[in-house]
């Protein structure tokens, strides 16, 4: 499999100004390598969010697309966007600048050099990468990463953050199950379970800068169920028939 271009899915819900530097960074660091930037959103969003999307469509008319999701929840939105990709690779990027944008050129350069490998960010490779997070939240995340590394027998340091570039053919071959927040974990764990090569790039991580997270304690608890399902499912059951 070779590299041709990337379809980027950027989640848009109640984000406003943070989407502009996100899309600008993509265009400044990878315009020649990006086929489309899909700003994936629910049918109902704030007028401010709609206006920012219109501004970005006008600024980058050949690249940026306002994309309304049909499946529910965050996982449904991402899957709707990725399902339309006809490029060789797909990238997921948050619209709220939760991940430092300086990692974008490294992700693109990595997959251009090794197109069969997933290149993803890690918030844990470097010390002091978390900014604005409470010690309790960081400790909870660290325990979750330890549990997943032990369960899956891997040295990957960040198994719940799917900001990554992956081959589109791989995405289309997988029988994805999740529609809500556990899909973020599923995007990492299923390729790992299938033996796909994954390389991590250190990234800064910031507490949400705009809007409110729609994650919840219940959704976080469902991560465990999803992880165990993937770990003990026969590999062929994770693929489309």
N, C-alpha and C positions, 0 to 999 in steps of 0.2 A: 504493500500500500504506500502510495506517495502522498505528498502534500500539494494541495492546490490553493485552498482558501478556507476561511473560518466563518461560520455563522455564530454570532455572539448573542446570547440571550441575557438581557438585563431586566431584572424584575422591577416593575414600577407599580406602586400601590398608593402610598401617601407621600412618597418622596417628591421633592420639588427641585430646589437649587442644586442638590448633590448630584442629580443626574447629568447636569451640564459638564462639570469637570470629569465625570466618569466617561462620557461619550467623547469629550475632547481628548482625553488621554488615550483612548482606543484609536482615534483617528491620527493623533500625533505619533503614536508608536507602532501602528500596524495598518495604516490605511490601504497599502498595496496588498496586504495579506487577508483583509477582511472582506467577505462577500456581502453580508448583511449584519446590521445591528438591530435586533428585534427588541423593542421596548414593550415587554409583555405586561399587560395590566388587566384587572377586572373590568367589566362593563361599566361599573360605577366607581369613579374616582373623583377627587376634588377638581374643581375648575383650574386651580393653580397647577396641579399635576398635568392636566390636559394641555394647558398653555405651554408648559415647558416642553412637552413632547412635540407640540406644533413647532416651537422654535427650533428644536433639534432636527425635525424633518426638513424644515426650510434651510437650515444651515448645511445639512448633509443630505441632499435630496436623492442621491444615488445609493445611499447606504442605510440611513435610519428609517425604520418602519414602525408605525404605531400598530401594535398587534394586540387584539382583544382575545383573552383566553375563553375557552368554552368549558373545559373541565374545571371542577372546583379546586380551591385551595392552592397553596404555593407549589406543591409538586405537580398538580394538574397544569398550572401555568407554564412551568418549565417544560413539561412533556409536550404541551401544545406547540410551544416554540420550536423545540428540537425536532419534532415530527416533520416539520416543513423543510428542514435543512437539506439542501442538495450540494453542499460543499463537502470537502474531504474531512473537515474537522468541525467540532462544535466547542464553544466556550461558554461557561456560566460565570457571570460577574454580578455582584450585588449592585443595586442602584443607590445605596445609601452610604457608599464609601466606607463600609465596614472593614474592607481590606485595602491596604496601602496600594495606590495605583502604580507605584514604581515597579511592581512585579510584572506588569503586563508585557513589556518587551522580552523579559526572560522566559515567560510562558510560551510566547510565540516562537522565539528563537529555538527553544528546546524541541518543540514538536516539529519544526521545520527540519531539524537535524535528525531526529528520531521519530518519524511519523507514526510508528506502531506503538509508541509508548504514551501513557497518560502523564502529562505534566500538571501537577497540582500544587497549591500553596500549602504551607504548614505554618501555623501560628506558634509552634512549639520548638522549631529547630534552633532558633536564637532566643537567648534570654531577654527578658524585658520587652517582648513583642506586643504584649497586651496593654492597651491604653484605655483607661476609664472603666475597667472592669473591677468589680468588688472582689476581695480575696475569697469570699465564699463561692462566688460564681466560677472563679478560676480553679479553685480546689475541686469543685464538682466536675468541671470539664477534664481536669487532669486525671481524676479517678476513672472517669468514663473512658478516656484514651488508654489508660493502663489495662482496664478490663478488656477492651476490644483488641488490643495488641496481644494479650494473653490468649483470648478466645480464638483469634485467627492466626496466631503464630507468626506475627509479622513485626518488622522493625519500623514500619510506617508510623510517623509520630502524630499525625492529625487525620483521624479516620471519620470525622464528622463534618469537615468543611469541604464541600465539593467545588470550590472555585478552582476550575481546572480546564484543560483542553484535552479532548479525547477524540479518537477516530469516529466519524459519523457511522461507519459501517458497524462498529462495535455497538454503538448505542442502538441501532436498529435491530441488532441480533438478540438483544436482551428482552426478556419478558418482564418488564417493570410492573410492580404491584402497587406501590405506594402513591398516594395523591397529596398527602399533607407533609408536614415537616420531616417525617422519617424518610421521605424520598431523598433528602439531602444526604443522609447516611447511606441509603441504598446505592446512590451514584458512585460511591467509593467502594463499598463492601462487595458488591456483586462483581465488578471487574477484578478486585483482589482475589475473590474466591475462585474466579475463572482462570487465574494465573496470568493475567495481563500485567505487563511491566508498568510500574508506577514510580515516578521520580518526583521528589518534593523540592520546592523552592521556598526559602524562608520569606515570610511576609509579615508586615506590621498589621495589627488588628486593633480596631477601634470600636468602642461602644457605639451603638446606633446614634447617628447624628441628627436624623430627621425622622419625624413620625414616631410610631410606637410599634414594637414587635408584636406580631400576632401569635407568637409561640406561647406555650403554656406548660405548666407542670405535667398535665395529662399527656400532651404531645411528646414531651421529653421522656416520659415513662414508656411511651410506645416505641422509642428507639431500641429499648432492650428486646422487645418482642420481634422487631424487624431484624435486629442483629442475629438473634438465635435462629430465626427462620432461614436466613441466608447461610449461616454457618453450617447448619445440619441438612440443608436441602441437597440432594444429588445435583451435581453441576448441570446435568442436562435439563433439569427442571427449571433452571434459571434462564434458559434460552428459549426463544420462540420455536415452535414446532413447524 
